[in-house]
Amino acid sequence: MNNIKELEINKSYVTYMFPFSFHEKQRQKLMETLERHHFRFFELNNKELQAGYYGEGVKIRHERLSQFFLPYIEDKLFPKTTKNRGFLRYSKEINEKFVWKLRGQKSNFAINSVDITLCPFGIGVITIRTLGEDQETLSDFLHFLSHFRVLEPKLEEEKGVKISNDSYVFETTNQLVLDYLCPSVKPFIIRNEHLEGYYGSLPFFEDARMMSSIFLVVKKDEEILQEHLYRVAQVDGRVEGEPYISSTNSDYIERFVKERLYDRYAPNTYTITSENVQATVTNNEEQTYRKDMEEFMGTMYYNLLLHYYYKIMLLKLSFEHSEVSWSKDKDYVKELIELISKFYSRYYFGQVSARQEGKELTHLLRETFNLNHLFIEVKKTLDDLYRAQENQTNNRHNMLLFMLTIYTTISGIYGMNLVIEDWKGFTDWSKVPGYSFFEWISLVTALSGIGLAIALLVSTGGKGMLNKYRKWKRDRLG
């Protein structure tokens, strides 16, 4: 560990992404609540929103966002109104300074703004944009990052954190986010791990740690080594106060970095992507790295958000398939089939940008998040659901056919005539106890047949109306 070469950092821009689940039927109410708490709906046509959320002097030009993504992706990522389907972003400026402390170590940082993005199918993402301007080593920065992204500490070495501003002290990142930055969202977050239906929480959320997007500005002309990039990707900070790296095998580090590195602008700027972070490290001067930083907060952020959403949804669909109760959830099986089909046709696309850089970064994200494998699993799930639904339908039809065959057989024996002489005109029910055996068969067959017909009519009509209502509700919200 003592041989680890440090990297001196001048500035660090970090975007944390905290996904959550909410009830789709409460989407409108959630949007109204956000607006009451001074969150503004983000739209590309509003040029006033190009600055203010990203830090002092940082401006994200909306024309770049519009030109980077393919038209059918742009419509989803940047809907023109809250009535449109897609990713509805609500933003709020914070501009407050905080101090993070843990066992004698501390880091100063500022929170520039918070986004709450309401994605399709009941998935939301809280985005927190932070800025660190204190000069510090890579080990100190990663040590802070590794702890701050933990929402609820469970390990002993993670406990004891204090996050404070001028007025409050928070003991976990979860308290900071949900009790202070976004209290309006807290009542809408689903917390149950097992719910009937298909709008459950996120039990597959990796160890309650936030995804982090990082832009690090290091000292001019400082050499950026593979071990630096590896440590950033793995979030290897300090262990027992000493700089830490999770591998001692230089060949392994080289292979790891090579598979995840985007080095188009080397040797001054590198971007590496892992399941924990996407990080850009540069040693350029401000006038040179300014454009890269704007890309990091603009097109790269949205590209990451989109593919992170893909990962969450694919995991969600696989999880919900495993939780289905086939005996009780026949109607929900249909809904899950429709959910998978809608997600695949409306939102899941292999290419999101026509630019070469966009294509390369998209490929890197898809490989890192293992999206192709997850998608194959979901497609197999869809095939399984279709087969199961077909089998259930065949069983119901067979049972109905069996019952109708019995009635047809009995009616045939009677020459299609089940009428008893006593039934002609006024029916005297007092004579029923004296019926013969075959008259009893006629009576039971006639009454049960009429009852069965009424029951089938009511059941079919009721299910039809319920299915139309559910479809209307899903079309409204999905």
C-alpha positions in Angstrom: 0.0 0.0 0.0 2.8 2.4 0.7 3.9 2.1 -3.0 0.7 3.6 -4.2 1.3 6.8 -6.2 -1.0 9.6 -5.2 -2.8 12.0 -7.5 -3.4 15.6 -6.5 -7.0 16.8 -7.2 -7.9 20.4 -7.7 -11.6 20.1 -8.3 -14.2 17.3 -8.2 -17.6 17.4 -9.7 -19.7 14.4 -8.6 -23.3 13.5 -9.6 -25.0 10.9 -7.3 -27.9 8.9 -8.6 -30.4 7.4 -6.1 -33.1 5.3 -7.7 -36.5 4.6 -6.0 -39.9 3.2 -6.8 -43.3 4.9 -6.6 -46.9 4.0 -7.3 -47.8 4.9 -10.9 -51.3 5.9 -9.8 -49.7 8.7 -7.6 -47.6 10.1 -10.4 -49.7 13.2 -10.9 -50.0 13.9 -7.2 -46.2 13.5 -6.9 -45.6 16.0 -9.7 -48.0 18.5 -8.1 -46.1 18.1 -4.7 -42.7 18.7 -6.4 -44.0 21.9 -7.9 -45.3 23.1 -4.6 -41.8 22.5 -3.1 -40.2 24.8 -5.8 -39.0 22.1 -8.2 -39.2 23.3 -11.8 -40.1 21.1 -14.7 -37.1 20.8 -17.1 -37.7 21.4 -20.8 -35.2 22.1 -23.6 -37.2 25.0 -25.0 -36.7 27.0 -21.7 -33.2 28.5 -22.2 -33.3 30.0 -18.7 -32.6 26.4 -17.4 -29.2 26.2 -19.1 -27.4 27.6 -16.1 -28.0 27.6 -12.3 -28.1 23.9 -11.6 -24.5 22.9 -12.4 -22.3 25.2 -10.4 -21.1 28.8 -10.7 -20.2 29.7 -14.3 -21.2 26.3 -15.7 -23.7 26.4 -18.6 -25.2 23.4 -20.4 -26.3 24.3 -23.9 -29.6 22.7 -24.7 -28.8 22.6 -28.4 -26.1 20.1 -27.7 -28.4 17.9 -25.8 -30.9 18.0 -28.7 -28.3 17.2 -31.4 -26.6 14.4 -29.5 -29.5 12.0 -29.2 -31.5 10.4 -31.9 -35.0 12.0 -32.4 -37.0 9.1 -30.9 -34.7 9.1 -27.9 -34.9 12.9 -27.5 -38.7 12.8 -27.4 -38.4 10.4 -24.4 -35.6 12.1 -22.5 -36.9 15.6 -23.0 -40.7 15.6 -23.1 -42.1 19.0 -24.0 -44.9 18.8 -21.3 -45.7 16.8 -18.2 -48.5 15.1 -20.2 -46.0 13.4 -22.5 -44.6 10.0 -21.9 -40.9 9.8 -20.9 -38.4 11.0 -18.3 -40.0 14.0 -16.5 -37.2 15.9 -14.8 -37.9 18.4 -11.9 -34.9 20.4 -10.7 -34.2 22.7 -7.8 -31.2 24.8 -6.9 -29.6 24.1 -3.5 -26.3 26.0 -3.4 -25.3 25.0 0.1 -22.0 24.0 1.7 -21.6 20.9 3.8 -18.9 19.2 5.9 -18.5 15.4 6.0 -16.6 13.8 8.9 -15.7 10.3 9.9 -13.2 9.4 12.6 -10.9 12.5 12.3 -11.1 12.7 8.5 -13.3 15.4 6.8 -14.2 16.7 3.4 -15.8 20.0 2.4 -18.3 19.9 -0.5 -21.2 21.9 -1.9 -24.5 20.7 -3.2 -25.4 22.7 -6.3 -28.8 21.2 -7.1 -31.1 18.3 -7.0 -33.1 16.6 -9.8 -36.0 14.2 -9.4 -36.6 12.4 -12.6 -39.8 10.4 -12.9 -39.1 7.6 -15.4 -41.7 5.3 -17.0 -43.3 2.4 -15.1 -42.9 3.8 -11.6 -39.1 4.2 -11.4 -37.7 7.5 -10.2 -34.1 8.8 -9.8 -32.9 11.4 -7.4 -29.8 13.2 -8.8 -27.5 15.2 -6.5 -24.9 17.4 -8.0 -21.9 18.3 -5.8 -18.7 20.2 -6.1 -15.5 19.8 -4.1 -13.0 22.7 -4.5 -10.5 21.8 -1.8 -7.2 20.4 -3.0 -6.9 16.9 -1.8 -5.4 13.5 -2.7 -7.1 10.8 -4.7 -7.2 8.6 -1.6 -9.0 11.3 0.4 -11.5 11.9 -2.3 -12.3 8.2 -2.9 -12.5 7.6 0.9 -15.2 10.3 1.1 -16.9 9.0 -2.1 -17.0 5.4 -0.8 -18.8 6.5 2.4 -21.1 9.2 1.0 -22.6 7.0 -1.6 -23.7 4.5 1.2 -27.3 5.4 2.0 -27.7 3.4 5.2 -24.4 2.1 6.8 -24.5 -1.5 7.9 -20.8 -2.4 8.3 -19.0 -1.2 11.4 -16.3 0.7 9.5 -19.1 2.6 7.6 -20.8 3.9 10.8 -20.1 7.1 12.6 -20.5 9.6 9.7 -21.6 13.2 10.4 -22.7 15.4 7.6 -23.5 19.0 8.6 -24.2 22.4 7.3 -24.8 25.7 9.2 -28.1 24.4 10.7 -28.3 20.6 10.8 -26.3 17.5 11.4 -27.1 14.2 9.6 -25.9 10.8 10.6 -26.5 9.1 7.2 -26.7 10.1 3.6 -30.2 8.8 3.5 -31.2 11.4 6.1 -29.6 14.2 4.1 -31.3 13.2 0.9 -34.8 12.2 2.1 -35.2 14.4 5.2 -33.5 17.6 4.0 -33.0 17.7 0.3 -36.1 15.9 -0.9 -38.6 15.5 1.9 -41.5 15.9 -0.6 -40.6 12.6 -2.3 -40.3 10.5 0.9 -44.1 9.8 1.3 -44.3 8.5 -2.2 -41.4 6.0 -2.1 -42.4 2.4 -1.9 -40.6 0.6 1.0 -42.2 -2.9 1.0 -40.0 -5.5 -0.5 -42.8 -7.9 -1.5 -46.1 -6.5 -2.9 -48.8 -8.0 -5.0 -48.7 -6.8 -8.5 -45.9 -5.3 -10.4 -45.0 -2.0 -8.8 -42.9 -3.1 -6.0 -39.8 -1.5 -4.4 -36.2 -2.1 -5.6 -34.9 -5.1 -3.6 -32.3 -5.6 -6.3 -30.7 -2.1 -5.7 -27.1 -2.9 -5.2 -26.3 -2.9 -1.5 -28.0 0.5 -1.0 -25.2 2.5 -2.7 -25.7 5.3 -5.1 -24.4 5.3 -8.7 -21.8 8.1 -9.1 -20.7 10.1 -12.1 -17.4 11.8 -11.5 -15.4 14.6 -13.2 -11.9 15.0 -11.6 -9.6 17.8 -12.4 -6.0 17.0 -11.3 -2.9 19.1 -11.3 -1.6 20.2 -14.7 0.8 17.8 -16.4 0.3 15.2 -13.6 0.6 11.7 -15.2 -2.7 9.7 -15.0 -1.7 6.1 -14.4 -3.7 2.9 -14.9 -3.7 2.3 -11.2 -5.4 5.7 -10.6 -8.1 4.8 -13.1 -8.5 1.4 -11.5 -8.9 2.9 -8.0 -11.5 5.4 -9.2 -13.5 2.7 -10.9 -13.4 0.4 -7.8 -13.7 3.4 -5.4 -10.6 2.3 -3.5 -9.9 5.0 -1.0 -8.3 4.3 2.4 -8.2 1.3 4.8 -7.2 2.0 8.3 -6.1 5.5 7.2 -3.7 4.2 4.5 -4.2 4.5 0.7 -5.7 1.3 -0.6 -5.9 -0.6 -3.9 -8.0 -3.8 -4.2 -5.5 -5.6 -6.5 -1.8 -6.2 -6.4 -1.7 -7.8 -9.8 -0.6 -5.3 -12.4 -1.7 -7.5 -15.3 -5.2 -7.8 -13.8 -5.4 -4.0 -13.3 -4.3 -3.5 -17.0 -7.0 -5.9 -18.3 -9.7 -4.4 -16.0 -8.9 -0.8 -17.2 -8.6 -1.7 -20.8 -12.0 -3.3 -20.9 -13.7 -0.3 -19.4 -11.7 2.7 -20.7 -12.6 5.3 -23.2 -9.3 7.0 -24.1 -10.2 9.0 -27.2 -8.7 12.1 -25.7 -5.6 10.5 -24.0 -3.1 11.3 -22.6 -4.8 14.2 -20.9 -8.4 13.0 -20.5 -9.7 9.5 -19.7 -13.2 8.1 -19.0 -13.7 4.8 -17.2 -17.0 3.1 -16.5 -17.7 0.4 -13.9 -20.9 -0.8 -12.1 -20.1 1.7 -9.3 -19.1 4.9 -11.2 -18.5 6.6 -14.5 -15.5 8.8 -14.1 -13.6 11.3 -16.3 -10.1 12.3 -15.1 -8.3 15.2 -16.8 -5.1 17.2 -16.3 -6.0 19.9 -18.8 -6.3 23.6 -17.8 -9.7 25.1 -17.2 -10.1 26.7 -20.6 -9.5 23.3 -22.2 -11.5 21.0 -19.9 -14.5 23.3 -19.7 -16.1 21.8 -22.8 -15.4 18.2 -21.4 -17.0 19.2 -18.1 -20.1 20.5 -19.9 -20.4 17.3 -21.8 -20.0 15.3 -18.6 -22.9 17.2 -17.0 -25.0 17.2 -20.2 -24.9 14.4 -22.8 -22.8 12.0 -20.7 -25.1 12.4 -17.8 -28.3 11.6 -19.8 -26.6 8.7 -21.6 -25.7 7.3 -18.2 -29.1 7.9 -16.8 -30.8 6.2 -19.7 -28.7 3.1 -19.5 -28.8 3.0 -15.7 -32.6 3.0 -16.1 -32.4 0.2 -18.6 -30.5 -1.8 -16.0 -33.0 -1.1 -13.2 -36.0 -2.0 -15.4 -34.4 -5.2 -16.8 -33.7 -6.3 -13.2 -37.2 -5.2 -12.1 -38.8 -7.3 -14.8 -36.8 -10.4 -14.0 -37.5 -10.0 -10.3 -41.3 -9.5 -10.9 -41.4 -12.6 -13.0 -39.8 -14.6 -10.2 -42.4 -13.2 -7.7 -45.5 -14.0 -9.7 -48.0 -16.3 -8.0 -49.4 -18.2 -11.0 -52.4 -19.5 -9.1 -53.6 -16.1 -8.0 -52.1 -13.5 -10.4 -53.6 -14.6 -13.8 -54.6 -11.1 -14.6 -51.2 -9.7 -13.5 -49.5 -12.1 -15.8 -51.2 -10.3 -18.7 -50.1 -7.0 -17.2 -46.5 -8.2 -16.9 -46.5 -9.3 -20.5 -47.8 -5.9 -21.5 -45.3 -4.1 -19.3 -42.3 -6.0 -20.9 -43.7 -5.4 -24.4 -44.2 -1.7 -23.8 -40.7 -1.2 -22.3 -39.1 -3.0 -25.2 -41.0 -1.2 -27.9 -41.1 2.3 -26.5 -37.9 2.8 -24.5 -35.3 0.1 -24.9 -33.0 0.9 -27.9 -29.6 -0.4 -28.9 -28.5 3.0 -30.4 -29.3 6.3 -28.7 -26.9 8.6 -30.6 -25.8 9.2 -34.2 -22.4 10.5 -33.1 -19.4 8.3 -33.0 -18.5 9.3 -29.5 -22.1 8.6 -28.4 -22.0 5.1 -30.0 -18.7 4.3 -28.3 -19.9 5.4 -24.9 -23.2 3.6 -25.3 -21.4 0.4 -26.2 -19.2 0.8 -23.1 -22.2 1.3 -20.8 -24.1 -1.7 -22.3 -21.1 -3.9 -21.7 -20.4 -2.7 -18.2 -24.0 -2.9 -17.1 -24.4 -6.3 -18.8 -27.5 -5.1 -20.5 -27.4 -7.6 -23.4 -27.4 -10.6 -21.1 -30.2 -9.1 -18.9 -32.3 -8.4 -22.0 -31.9 -12.0 -23.2 -33.2 -13.1 -19.8 -36.2 -10.8 -20.1 -37.0 -11.9 -23.6 -36.9 -15.5 -22.3 -39.2 -14.4 -19.5 -41.7 -13.0 -22.1 -41.6 -16.3 -24.0 -42.3 -18.2 -20.7 -45.2 -15.9 -19.8 -46.8 -16.4 -23.3 -46.5 -20.2 -23.0 -47.9 -20.1 -19.4 -50.8 -17.9 -20.5 -51.5 -20.1 -23.4 -51.6 -23.2 -21.2 -53.9 -21.4 -18.7 -56.2 -20.4 -21.5 -56.3 -23.9 -23.0 -57.1 -25.4 -19.5 -60.0 -22.9 -19.0 -61.3 -23.7 -22.5 -61.0 -27.5 -21.9 -62.9 -27.2 -18.6 -65.6 -25.1 -20.2 -65.9 -27.6 -23.1 -66.1 -30.4 -20.6 -69.0 -28.8 -18.8 -70.8 -27.9 -22.0 -70.3 -31.5 -23.3 -72.1 -32.9 -20.1 -75.1 -30.6 -20.6 -75.2 -31.4 -24.3 -75.1 -35.1 -23.6 -77.9 -34.9 -21.1 -80.0 -32.7 -23.4 -79.4 -35.2 -26.2 -80.7 -38.1 -24.2 -83.9 -36.1 -23.6 -84.1 -35.3 -27.3 -83.1 -31.7 -26.6 -86.3 -31.3 -24.6 -86.0 -30.9 -20.8 -89.5 -29.5 -20.3 -91.6 -31.2 -17.7 -95.3 -31.1 -18.1 -95.7 -29.3 -14.8 -93.6 -26.4 -16.2 -96.1 -25.5 -18.9 -98.0 -22.4 -17.9 -98.0 -21.7 -14.2 -95.3 -23.7 -12.4 -96.5 -25.4 -9.3 -93.4 -25.8 -7.2 -95.2 -27.8 -4.6 -95.1 -30.8 -6.9 -91.3 -30.8 -7.1 -90.8 -33.3 -4.1 -92.9 -35.8 -6.0 -90.8 -35.7 -9.2 -89.5 -39.0 -10.6 -85.8 -39.6 -10.9 -85.6 -38.5 -14.5 -87.7 -35.4 -13.8 -85.2 -34.5 -11.1 -82.4 -34.8 -13.6 -84.3 -32.4 -15.9 -84.9 -29.9 -13.2 -81.3 -29.9 -11.9 -79.9 -29.7 -15.5 -82.2 -26.9 -16.5 -81.6 -24.7 -13.4 -77.8 -25.3 -13.3 -77.5 -24.7 -17.0 -79.4 -21.3 -16.7 -77.3 -20.5 -13.6 -74.1 -21.4 -15.4 -75.0 -19.2 -18.4 -75.8 -16.2 -16.1 -72.5 -16.7 -14.2 -70.5 -16.9 -17.4 -72.2 -13.8 -18.7 -71.6 -11.8 -15.5 -68.0 -13.1 -15.1 -67.1 -12.4 -18.8 -68.7 -8.9 -18.8 -67.1 -8.0 -15.4 -63.6 -9.1 -16.4 -64.0 -7.3 -19.7 -64.9 -4.0 -18.0 -62.1 -4.5 -15.4 -59.5 -5.2 -18.1 -60.6 -2.1 -20.1 -60.2 0.0 -16.9 -56.8 -1.4 -16.2 -55.7 -0.8 -19.8 -57.0 2.7 -19.7 -55.1 3.3 -16.4 -51.8 1.8 -17.7 -52.1 3.8 -21.0 -52.5 6.9 -19.0 -49.5 6.3 -16.7 -47.1 4.1 -18.7 
